[in-house]
Amino acid sequence: MAKGRLEQVDLTKKVDTKQKYVKKLRKYQMKLLALQHLLYEKKIAVMLAMEGWDAAGKGGTIKRITEHLDPRGFRVTPISAPAPHEKRYHYLQRFWRKIPQYGQISIFDRSWYGTTCFGRAC
């Protein structure tokens, strides 16, 4: 049976020193900036959903992703449990309103997986 993509990831890899980490971080942040410009030119919308346990590093990851991006080209949307008035609508309605325009990036801090309740009391 074929392995899934996550099962193929080598979790033993690490960066040796803080200097090397900072250098690689800067390199990939600049690569993201170049990709952001390409998205804008090609009018491609991108949506990222950051999901994980509390204190897993989602906020820090979002900070590192957006640190060197053009702030005009992205929006970070924090998502929490639905408010009482939002429960009247389809649970994805809160996300539909935040779908990025062409050439823009939307980053959701949490997603519909962890906030929807799926038929049980929230």
Residue pairs with C-beta under 8 A, 6 or more apart in sequence:
15 21
15 24
25 64
29 64
29 65
29 67
29 68
30 68
32 65
32 68
32 69
33 68
33 69
33 70
36 69
36 70
36 73
36 74
36 105
37 70
38 44
39 45
39 46
39 73
39 103
39 104
39 105
40 73
40 103
41 103
42 103
43 102
43 103
44 102
44 103
45 99
45 100
45 101
45 102
45 103
45 104
45 105
45 106
46 100
46 104
46 105
46 106
47 99
47 100
47 105
47 106
47 107
47 108
48 65
48 105
48 106
48 107
48 108
49 108
49 110
49 111
49 112
49 113
50 58
50 61
50 62
50 107
50 108
50 109
50 110
50 111
51 58
51 110
51 111
51 113
51 114
52 58
58 109
58 110
59 109
62 76
62 107
62 109
65 107
66 74
66 76
66 107
69 105
73 103
73 104
73 105
74 104
74 105
74 106
74 107
75 98
75 100
75 104
75 105
75 106
75 107
76 107
76 108
76 109
77 98
77 106
77 107
77 108
77 109
78 109
78 110
79 94
79 95
79 108
79 109
79 110
79 111
79 112
79 115
80 110
80 115
81 115
81 117
81 122
82 91
82 94
82 115
82 116
82 117
82 122
86 93
86 94
91 112
91 116
91 117
92 112
95 108
95 111
95 112
98 106
98 108
99 106
100 106
